[in-house]
Each structure stands twice: as C-alpha cells, then as structure tokens.
Amino acid sequence: MGFFDKLKEGLGKTRSALKGAVDNVFVAFSKIDDDLYDELEEALILADLGGETAMEIVDELRERVKTKRINDTEEAKLELYALIGEILEGDCSLDLSGKPSVVMVIGVNGVGKTTSIGKITSVLKNSGKSVILAAADTFRAAAIDQLGVWAERNDVPMIRHDEGSDPASVVFDACAAAKSRGADVLICDTAGRLHNKKNLMDELQKIYRVIRRELPDSSLEVLLVLDATTGQNAVNQAEMFKETADITGIVLTKLDGTAKGGIVINIKKKLDIPVKFVGVGEGIDDLQVFEPESFAKALFE
C-alpha cells in the first residue's frame, strides 16, 4: 500500500466525521444563507475543530463567498475545503541542520511518546541518518526499558542512567556521545508529568540549556506528542506545553483509531504549530511525515 492510500485508510473515521458532516449540511440547503452557516459551524465543532476555530473558518468562508459572488452551495463547499487546506499549509519538515542535530520529544505519559521516538528513529535511519537515543525520562524505569527495546529494534545506541537520575545529566552524556561518535541526530526522551507543571518546566528548561551549551551549532526540534483519540484534550495539552516549552512541531498519534482528526486543523489554526508526523497504524512504518496537501486530499476525497 502506497503512502497516500495508507494515509487515506488511516483517516477513514475522521473523513467520515468531518467530510460527512460538512456534506450533509450543504446537501440540506439549496441556498447559501445564515442558517447554512450556523449549521456548518455546528458541524465543524462536532468534528473536533473547536468552537473558536470553527467560527473563524465560517467567518472566512462568508467573506470568500461574498467576495467571489458564490451562489452555488457545491461551489461554496469546495471553497471551504480549499480554505481548510490552506490552514494546513506550511513547512512541516524537520530541521536537521548541524551535526548532530537534536530532537527533543515531550508529552504526557500514555500518548505514545516513546513509541513515536522509535518510529521517528526508523524514519531517520531509512533516510540514511545515524541516530543516538537519550533516555532522559528517568522518572520511570519502564520508560528507560521501553526506549531500550526501540533502540535494539532500530539497532541504534542509547545513553541511559539509572532510574531517578538527573535527566539533564543523561542529556549531557548523550550530547558528548553524539559528538564523539559523529552521529547525525540525537533524540532525547523526556518525562511526561503534568501534575506538577513547575517541576516539568524546570526540568525541560534545564535539558534545553544543556543541549544549547553542549551543541550550540545544532538545530533543536522540540516535538510534542499528542494522542488524537483524546480530541480537544490534546489541544489543551498543546496549550499547556506551549507555556513551558518552545514547541517546533506536533506528532499526532493514533489517528487511525479515531474520528477526532479534525484537531489537526484546530491546532494549526489556534496555536500555529506545524504537525510534523502523523500516526496512522500500529506498524513501525505507520508514523508518516506530515504532508499538508496529501492530508487535506485524504480528508476530503
């Protein structure tokens, strides 16, 4: 199965929820009026675009319909799809400049953070990059062991300390190892605790400072992993982490198991953070680099 077919299959539930709801609205109305816009806004909210984003999209559609003098509901629907596609546009590639480049992965426990690291490692290795992992989630021994499984599966080295160690010291050693071994990319796992935001912020900032001090010429991607099945709660997590970290991209997992994939649009519109990877299956190759045009096409075809 090719990239687009796998993406389209993985987005099946979201496509049914979003495209199905939108199509139903436009079929129900023979003319474009305030009632259509009200129904459309409600449909977008139910498709997990969020109230604020849904309202802004409908308002923009109103303006376009007026400016372009659109009278046909089918034409207005296509204009809506084009508008949503434009929201998703942007550079979604990883910045891997400098050697080693650094990817710092954050997110609450249970969203698929460690698994995502393993799959990103596979993507990078398949593109010819050498990778080192840093097990800087020292809060749970299980997190270190789980990352170790992915290191073995991908045949890449992992720097680890004992459970309870200072995460920043793990990252310090990993930076040194990445430099000495000439690795292309260093990927750092981090703890996923949100019950004490100050501790989390302090920990992330300390890790960030170590990376910047030890690898001043390296690019630094900060990827937030979110579970698509949690819908608006994932958007709330993004807002909370944005307060404590300079997030450069989103990894959205479990899209194949939910109808809530509309949160991709909400996150991009509301927070202006690009989605860089999407998970559309359980396999190691099912975490895919996000391509806005392909994603929009898979949603609405």
C-alpha positions as CSV (number, residue, x, y, z in Angstrom):
1,M,0.0,0.0,0.0
2,G,1.4,3.4,-1.0
3,F,1.8,6.4,1.2
4,F,-1.4,8.2,0.2
5,D,-3.5,5.0,0.3
6,K,-2.3,4.2,3.8
7,L,-2.9,7.8,4.9
8,K,-6.4,7.8,3.4
9,E,-7.2,4.5,5.0
10,G,-5.9,5.7,8.4
11,L,-8.0,8.9,8.2
12,G,-11.2,6.9,7.3
13,K,-13.0,7.7,10.6
14,T,-12.0,11.3,10.6
15,R,-13.0,11.7,7.0
16,S,-16.4,10.2,7.7
17,A,-16.9,12.6,10.7
18,L,-15.7,15.8,9.0
19,K,-16.5,15.4,5.3
20,G,-19.7,13.5,6.1
21,A,-21.0,16.2,8.4
22,V,-20.0,19.0,6.0
23,D,-21.5,17.3,3.0
24,N,-24.8,16.8,4.9
25,V,-25.0,20.5,5.6
26,F,-24.5,21.6,2.0
27,V,-26.9,18.9,0.7
28,A,-29.6,20.1,3.1
29,F,-29.6,23.7,1.8
30,S,-30.5,24.9,-1.6
31,K,-29.2,28.4,-1.0
32,I,-26.4,30.0,1.0
33,D,-27.8,31.8,4.0
34,D,-27.3,32.4,7.7
35,D,-28.9,29.1,8.6
36,L,-26.4,27.2,6.4
37,Y,-23.5,29.0,8.1
38,D,-25.0,28.2,11.6
39,E,-25.4,24.5,10.7
40,L,-21.9,24.4,9.2
41,E,-20.3,25.9,12.3
42,E,-22.0,23.3,14.5
43,A,-20.9,20.5,12.2
44,L,-17.2,21.7,12.3
45,I,-17.4,21.9,16.1
46,L,-18.7,18.3,16.3
47,A,-15.9,17.3,14.0
48,D,-13.4,18.5,16.7
49,L,-12.3,21.7,15.1
50,G,-13.2,23.6,18.3
51,G,-15.6,26.5,18.8
52,E,-13.2,29.3,18.1
53,T,-11.6,27.7,15.0
54,A,-15.0,26.7,13.6
55,M,-16.3,30.2,14.0
56,E,-13.2,31.8,12.3
57,I,-13.4,29.3,9.4
58,V,-17.1,30.0,8.8
59,D,-16.5,33.8,9.0
60,E,-13.7,33.5,6.5
61,L,-15.9,31.4,4.2
62,R,-18.6,34.1,4.4
63,E,-16.1,36.7,3.2
64,R,-14.9,34.5,0.3
65,V,-18.4,33.6,-0.8
66,K,-19.3,37.3,-0.7
67,T,-16.1,38.5,-2.5
68,K,-16.2,35.8,-5.2
69,R,-20.0,36.1,-5.5
70,I,-20.6,32.4,-5.0
71,N,-24.2,31.4,-5.1
72,D,-24.0,27.6,-5.6
73,T,-23.7,25.5,-2.4
74,E,-21.5,22.9,-4.1
75,E,-19.1,25.7,-5.0
76,A,-19.2,27.1,-1.5
77,K,-18.4,23.6,-0.1
78,L,-15.3,23.3,-2.4
79,E,-14.2,26.8,-1.2
80,L,-14.5,25.5,2.4
81,Y,-12.3,22.6,1.6
82,A,-9.7,24.9,-0.1
83,L,-9.8,27.1,2.9
84,I,-9.1,24.2,5.3
85,G,-6.3,23.0,3.0
86,E,-4.7,26.5,3.2
87,I,-4.8,26.4,7.0
88,L,-2.8,23.2,7.0
89,E,-0.1,24.6,4.6
90,G,3.4,25.4,5.8
91,D,6.8,23.8,6.2
92,C,6.3,20.6,8.1
93,S,9.8,19.2,7.6
94,L,12.3,18.5,10.4
95,D,15.2,20.9,10.8
96,L,18.2,18.6,10.9
97,S,20.9,21.2,10.3
98,G,24.1,20.9,12.2
99,K,25.8,17.7,13.3
100,P,24.5,16.3,15.4
101,S,21.0,17.8,15.1
102,V,18.8,17.4,18.2
103,V,15.2,16.3,18.5
104,M,13.7,16.7,22.0
105,V,10.4,14.8,22.5
106,I,7.9,15.9,25.1
107,G,4.3,14.9,26.0
108,V,2.3,13.4,28.8
109,N,2.5,9.7,29.7
110,G,0.3,7.4,27.6
111,V,0.2,9.4,24.4
112,G,2.7,7.1,22.6
113,K,5.7,9.3,23.1
114,T,8.4,6.5,23.4
115,T,6.8,4.5,20.6
116,S,6.9,7.7,18.4
117,I,10.6,8.1,19.2
118,G,11.2,4.6,18.0
119,K,9.2,5.2,14.8
120,I,10.9,8.5,14.1
121,T,14.2,6.8,14.6
122,S,13.2,4.3,11.9
123,V,12.2,7.1,9.5
124,L,15.5,8.8,10.0
125,K,17.6,5.6,9.7
126,N,15.7,4.7,6.5
127,S,16.7,8.1,5.1
128,G,20.4,7.3,5.8
129,K,20.8,9.1,9.2
130,S,22.8,7.7,12.1
131,V,20.8,8.2,15.4
132,I,21.6,8.1,19.1
133,L,18.8,8.0,21.7
134,A,18.9,9.6,25.2
135,A,16.7,8.0,27.9
136,A,16.1,11.2,29.8
137,D,12.7,10.1,31.2
138,T,14.3,8.8,34.4
139,F,11.2,9.2,36.4
140,R,10.0,5.6,35.4
141,A,12.3,2.6,34.9
142,A,9.7,1.3,32.5
143,A,10.3,4.3,30.2
144,I,14.0,3.6,30.1
145,D,13.4,-0.1,29.3
146,Q,10.8,0.7,26.7
147,L,13.1,3.1,24.9
148,G,15.8,0.4,25.1
149,V,13.6,-2.0,23.2
150,W,13.2,0.5,20.4
151,A,16.9,1.2,20.4
152,E,17.5,-2.5,19.9
153,R,14.8,-2.8,17.3
154,N,16.3,0.0,15.3
155,D,19.9,-1.1,16.0
156,V,21.0,2.3,17.4
157,P,22.9,3.2,20.6
158,M,21.1,4.6,23.7
159,I,22.6,6.6,26.5
160,R,20.9,5.8,29.9
161,H,21.4,6.3,33.6
162,D,19.6,4.6,36.5
163,E,16.0,5.4,37.4
164,G,15.8,8.6,39.4
165,S,18.9,10.1,37.9
166,D,19.1,13.8,36.8
167,P,17.6,13.9,33.2
168,A,19.9,16.7,32.3
169,S,23.0,14.6,33.1
170,V,21.7,11.9,30.8
171,V,21.4,14.5,28.0
172,F,24.8,15.9,28.8
173,D,26.4,12.4,28.3
174,A,24.3,11.8,25.2
175,C,25.5,15.1,23.7
176,A,29.1,14.0,24.3
177,A,28.4,10.6,22.8
178,A,26.7,12.1,19.7
179,K,29.7,14.3,19.1
180,S,32.4,11.7,19.7
181,R,30.6,9.1,17.5
182,G,29.8,11.5,14.7
183,A,26.0,10.8,14.9
184,D,23.7,12.7,12.6
185,V,20.8,13.0,15.0
186,L,20.3,12.9,18.8
187,I,16.8,12.1,20.0
188,C,16.0,12.9,23.7
189,D,13.1,11.3,25.5
190,T,11.7,13.3,28.5
191,A,9.4,12.8,31.4
192,G,5.6,13.2,30.8
193,R,4.4,14.5,34.1
194,L,1.9,17.4,34.1
195,H,0.7,17.1,37.7
196,N,3.5,19.5,38.8
197,K,3.9,21.9,35.9
198,K,6.7,23.9,37.6
199,N,8.9,20.8,38.1
200,L,8.2,19.8,34.5
201,M,9.1,23.3,33.2
202,D,12.3,23.5,35.3
203,E,13.3,20.0,34.1
204,L,12.6,20.8,30.4
205,Q,14.4,24.2,30.6
206,K,17.4,22.5,32.3
207,I,17.6,19.9,29.5
208,Y,17.2,22.7,26.9
209,R,20.1,24.7,28.4
210,V,22.4,21.7,28.4
211,I,21.7,21.0,24.7
212,R,22.3,24.6,23.8
213,R,25.5,24.8,25.8
214,E,26.9,21.5,24.6
215,L,25.7,21.7,20.9
216,P,25.5,25.4,20.2
217,D,25.6,25.0,16.4
218,S,23.0,22.2,16.2
219,S,19.4,22.7,15.3
220,L,16.9,21.8,18.0
221,E,13.4,20.4,17.3
222,V,11.0,20.2,20.2
223,L,8.3,17.8,19.2
224,L,5.1,17.5,21.3
225,V,3.4,14.1,21.1
226,L,-0.4,14.2,21.3
227,D,-3.0,11.3,21.2
228,A,-5.6,12.1,18.6
229,T,-8.2,10.0,20.3
230,T,-8.4,12.5,23.2
231,G,-9.8,15.2,20.9
232,Q,-10.0,18.6,22.5
233,N,-8.0,17.4,25.5
234,A,-5.0,17.1,23.1
235,V,-5.4,20.7,22.1
236,N,-5.5,21.7,25.8
237,Q,-2.2,19.7,26.4
238,A,-0.7,21.6,23.5
239,E,-1.7,24.9,25.1
240,M,-0.2,23.9,28.4
241,F,3.1,22.7,27.0
242,K,3.4,25.8,24.8
243,E,3.5,27.8,28.1
244,T,6.6,25.8,29.2
245,A,8.4,24.8,26.0
246,D,9.3,26.3,22.7
247,I,7.4,23.7,20.6
248,T,8.5,23.4,17.0
249,G,6.2,20.7,15.9
250,I,3.5,18.2,16.8
251,V,3.5,14.4,16.5
252,L,-0.2,13.2,16.3
253,T,-0.6,9.6,17.2
254,K,-3.5,7.1,16.8
255,L,-5.2,8.9,14.0
256,D,-6.4,5.6,12.5
257,G,-8.4,4.8,15.7
258,T,-10.4,8.0,16.0
259,A,-12.9,10.3,14.3
260,K,-11.2,13.3,16.1
261,G,-8.5,14.0,13.5
262,G,-10.1,17.4,13.0
263,I,-7.9,18.6,15.9
264,V,-5.0,18.8,13.3
265,I,-6.8,21.8,11.8
266,N,-7.6,23.3,15.3
267,I,-4.0,23.0,16.5
268,K,-2.6,24.6,13.3
269,K,-5.2,27.4,13.3
270,K,-5.3,28.1,17.0
271,L,-1.6,27.6,18.0
272,D,0.2,27.9,14.7
273,I,2.3,24.9,15.5
274,P,3.0,22.6,12.5
275,V,2.2,19.0,12.6
276,K,5.3,17.1,11.5
277,F,4.3,13.4,11.9
278,V,1.0,11.5,12.0
279,G,0.4,8.0,13.2
280,V,-2.0,6.0,11.0
281,G,-1.4,2.5,12.3
282,E,0.5,0.3,14.7
283,G,3.4,-0.8,12.4
284,I,6.9,0.7,12.6
285,D,6.3,2.3,9.2
286,D,2.9,3.8,10.1
287,L,4.2,7.0,11.6
288,Q,4.4,9.2,8.5
289,V,5.9,12.6,7.7
290,F,3.0,15.0,7.6
291,E,2.3,16.4,4.1
292,P,-0.4,19.1,4.3
293,E,-1.6,18.7,0.7
294,S,-1.8,14.9,1.0
295,F,-3.6,15.2,4.3
296,A,-6.2,17.6,3.0
297,K,-6.7,15.5,0.0
298,A,-7.2,12.3,2.1
299,L,-9.7,14.2,4.3
300,F,-12.0,15.4,1.5
301,E,-11.7,12.9,-1.4
